[in-house]
Amino acid sequence: MNLRPWFQVPDGRTLRTVLAWCLIIDVLFFAIYGSINWLTSQRTGLFELYVQIELAIPLVPSSIWVYASMLLLFCLPIFTISRERARREALAAILALFVAAFIWLLLPARLGFERIVPEGYELAYATLFMLDHPHNLVPSLHIVFSSLAVLACGQNAPEPIKIGLWLWLTAIAASTVLTHQHHVLDVITGLLVAIVCRSLLVRPSARRELVFTPSFNRENIV
């Protein structure tokens, strides 16, 4: 299976553009996500946005590695989207972040699962719990960003790769519940936020074009 022109090492200008947008998203993420998590932890009357039967879902400690594989997924756009499309994809991610933040403020939530550090996974779960307090739940930003990455990387991918990306996203979605980090509603709303925000900012014409060419000397596409 030929992965070119879908997957290629970017030229210097493309790499700088993509990394610059990644930096902007990271700064906004840490500022907004952390602030709202702290704010919600100070609030009372938090919503329980899950059904009781979900609490019977067992903790699967090893699913933390699938959960963390999102970090690898985030590296794919560097190799699979063009410089011209990077801007639109990044703006879609920023819009999704602000939409998610608005919903978190509107529906401050409480996690139904008890947070347990399983034996043999102490470092992984202790680090996760230290970085992420259980309040920014609906929608799951883990799913929002993972979905945006799959949508962006998969649009011009060969069919087997596209299927593989969606299977990866499905596994990540399952892991958010199996690690007891999220509930089912969080996953569903995360996917919906990603789809809606991307559809608003990545035009249909932009979705069909903008794959890398081997020479890296395309003219800019407006």
Phi and psi in degrees as a GROMACS rama.xvg file:
@    title "Ramachandran Plot"
@    xaxis  label "Phi"
@    yaxis  label "Psi"
@TYPE xy
-85.2732  118.593  ASN-2
-87.9262  -10.7587  LEU-3
-84.356  142.747  ARG-4
-91.8812  10.7384  PRO-5
-63.9243  -45.4332  TRP-6
-116.583  115.109  PHE-7
-147.954  152.639  GLN-8
-70.0468  124.375  VAL-9
-74.0938  156.312  PRO-10
-75.4793  172.351  ASP-11
-59.7291  -40.4203  GLY-12
-67.0434  -42.4674  ARG-13
-64.1534  -43.3793  THR-14
-60.749  -44.8576  LEU-15
-62.7224  -40.0461  ARG-16
-64.4392  -48.4711  THR-17
-63.5511  -44.4917  VAL-18
-66.5623  -33.6657  LEU-19
-64.3527  -43.4219  ALA-20
-65.8218  -37.7741  TRP-21
-60.9303  -40.782  CYS-22
-64.0651  -42.9351  LEU-23
-60.8783  -45.5258  ILE-24
-62.8689  -41.465  ILE-25
-62.1946  -44.5983  ASP-26
-61.4679  -46.5349  VAL-27
-63.6678  -41.3218  LEU-28
-58.9519  -52.7803  PHE-29
-64.2888  -36.7306  PHE-30
-68.8189  -46.9434  ALA-31
-78.9497  -49.0626  ILE-32
-61.488  -48.5583  TYR-33
-65.0317  -40.7408  GLY-34
-64.0857  -44.85  SER-35
-71.861  -35.322  ILE-36
-60.1457  -44.8668  ASN-37
-64.4889  -45.2318  TRP-38
-60.0633  -44.1593  LEU-39
-65.5566  -34.2973  THR-40
-64.885  -19.6744  SER-41
-91.3875  -9.53443  GLN-42
-90.1937  159.711  ARG-43
-113.156  171.385  THR-44
68.3527  39.1207  GLY-45
-71.2322  147.126  LEU-46
-82.5579  145.768  PHE-47
-106.976  91.9114  GLU-48
-95.1387  61.5792  LEU-49
-157.184  164.394  TYR-50
-101.513  150.326  VAL-51
-59.5975  -31.6336  GLN-52
-63.2248  -25.1719  ILE-53
-63.5345  -27.818  GLU-54
-69.4848  -10.4999  LEU-55
-84.5665  -8.12265  ALA-56
-65.5538  125.332  ILE-57
-73.3486  152.791  PRO-58
-76.7563  127.48  LEU-59
-113.63  95.5993  VAL-60
-55.1952  -39.0006  PRO-61
-66.8967  -15.6834  SER-62
-67.9227  -9.23275  SER-63
-60.9871  -29.5622  ILE-64
-73.8276  -34.9078  TRP-65
-67.9529  -41.5924  VAL-66
-56.0461  -44.7881  TYR-67
-75.7869  -16.2394  ALA-68
-64.5951  -11.7515  SER-69
-54.5805  -32.3888  MET-70
-64.3352  -36.414  LEU-71
-69.4562  -40.3519  LEU-72
-59.3028  -37.2291  LEU-73
-66.0704  -18.7336  PHE-74
-79.486  -21.7819  CYS-75
-60.547  -41.0446  LEU-76
-56.4232  -27.0771  PRO-77
-58.548  -32.9134  ILE-78
-104.171  -5.67078  PHE-79
-126.563  -7.0033  THR-80
-121.965  151.554  ILE-81
-80.8937  165.569  SER-82
-60.3236  -39.0524  ARG-83
-65.6775  -38.4015  GLU-84
-82.1043  -19.735  ARG-85
-56.5974  -39.4101  ALA-86
-61.6986  -47.5545  ARG-87
-66.2873  -41.1475  ARG-88
-65.0049  -39.7541  GLU-89
-66.1453  -42.0833  ALA-90
-64.1348  -34.5805  LEU-91
-63.8054  -40.0656  ALA-92
-66.2845  -40.2032  ALA-93
-66.4827  -43.0338  ILE-94
-60.5018  -44.2713  LEU-95
-61.6304  -38.2446  ALA-96
-62.1523  -43.9398  LEU-97
-69.5841  -36.8114  PHE-98
-63.5933  -45.8102  VAL-99
-60.7005  -42.8975  ALA-100
-61.5149  -40.6916  ALA-101
-61.7706  -42.6373  PHE-102
-67.8659  -38.7081  ILE-103
-60.5804  -39.7228  TRP-104
-69.5585  -35.5051  LEU-105
-74.1741  -36.8265  LEU-106
-126.244  69.7989  LEU-107
-62.5247  126.813  PRO-108
-120.37  161.102  ALA-109
-119.48  134.606  ARG-110
-70.9445  134.937  LEU-111
-81.8608  -26.2231  GLY-112
-76.4806  146.111  PHE-113
-79.5286  132.54  GLU-114
-81.0717  116.844  ARG-115
-123.437  136.956  ILE-116
-92.8796  105.368  VAL-117
-72.1617  149.318  PRO-118
-63.6922  135.239  GLU-119
90.9489  -10.7749  GLY-120
-128.749  27.525  TYR-121
-57.5116  -47.4648  GLU-122
-65.7095  -44.208  LEU-123
-63.5052  -48.2028  ALA-124
-75.2102  -36.8872  TYR-125
-62.8032  -39.4301  ALA-126
-65.4143  -43.9133  THR-127
-59.9952  -46.6864  LEU-128
-67.6652  -31.3776  PHE-129
-68.6068  -37.6487  MET-130
-85.1779  -25.443  LEU-131
-132.358  108.598  ASP-132
-81.779  150.924  HIS-133
-83.7751  61.2556  PRO-134
-130.687  -40.0347  HIS-135
-76.492  81.7695  ASN-136
-105.884  -51.5263  LEU-137
-110.543  109.337  VAL-138
-85.6618  163.038  PRO-139
-74.4678  116.997  SER-140
-69.3653  -26.0892  LEU-141
-57.6022  -42.7468  HIS-142
-77.4532  -37.6582  ILE-143
-55.8749  -54.1969  VAL-144
-70.508  -37.4715  PHE-145
-64.1968  -41.4044  SER-146
-65.0373  -42.1814  SER-147
-62.1704  -39.3651  LEU-148
-64.6763  -42.6937  ALA-149
-66.9579  -42.4983  VAL-150
-63.2346  -41.4613  LEU-151
-69.9846  -46.1678  ALA-152
-76.9127  -27.1459  CYS-153
-86.9369  -13.9399  GLY-154
-65.7322  -32.5161  GLN-155
-110.962  11.6211  ASN-156
-79.0175  152.984  ALA-157
-58.1111  150.405  PRO-158
-54.3554  -45.1374  GLU-159
-60.4174  -37.6478  PRO-160
-67.3152  -41.4758  ILE-161
-59.921  -43.789  LYS-162
-62.5418  -42.6948  ILE-163
-61.8049  -38.5106  GLY-164
-64.3322  -41.3491  LEU-165
-69.9229  -33.584  TRP-166
-66.2246  -39.1885  LEU-167
-61.4291  -45.7733  TRP-168
-61.724  -40.1482  LEU-169
-60.9753  -42.4207  THR-170
-65.0393  -41.089  ALA-171
-63.3679  -42.1319  ILE-172
-59.8725  -45.1409  ALA-173
-62.5541  -37.8262  ALA-174
-66.3304  -29.1181  SER-175
-65.167  -28.8728  THR-176
-86.8031  -40.5711  VAL-177
-72.0103  -19.8735  LEU-178
-88.6377  -0.439238  THR-179
61.0221  36.8527  HIS-180
-95.7016  -24.5361  GLN-181
-146.409  168.633  HIS-182
-110.588  172.969  HIS-183
-61.1385  -42.0904  VAL-184
-60.3287  -35.7381  LEU-185
-60.9625  -41.3517  ASP-186
-66.7645  -47.5387  VAL-187
-62.1006  -47.0936  ILE-188
-67.6749  -32.5445  THR-189
-61.6482  -44.126  GLY-190
-64.5532  -41.9287  LEU-191
-64.6469  -43.1589  LEU-192
-60.3929  -43.3289  VAL-193
-62.1115  -47.3469  ALA-194
-63.4993  -45.0525  ILE-195
-67.0252  -47.4232  VAL-196
-64.5501  -40.0027  CYS-197
-69.3249  -36.5063  ARG-198
-65.6668  -25.443  SER-199
-78.3075  -28.5084  LEU-200
-115.235  -19.0107  LEU-201
-105.016  101.821  VAL-202
-63.8556  151.619  ARG-203
-53.4177  -39.3491  PRO-204
-63.7787  -35.1302  SER-205
-72.7434  -25.7301  ALA-206
-73.1858  -27.5116  ARG-207
-84.7319  -24.975  ARG-208
-109.354  -158.997  GLU-209
64.4054  56.2044  LEU-210
-107.968  160.589  VAL-211
-67.2809  146.486  PHE-212
-110.931  148.527  THR-213
-57.8943  -29.587  PRO-214
-82.5952  -16.2769  SER-215
57.9098  25.5091  PHE-216
-121.798  32.9738  ASN-217
-63.9569  154.379  ARG-218
-75.8611  154.247  GLU-219
-61.2602  142.567  ASN-220
-109.689  127.004  ILE-221
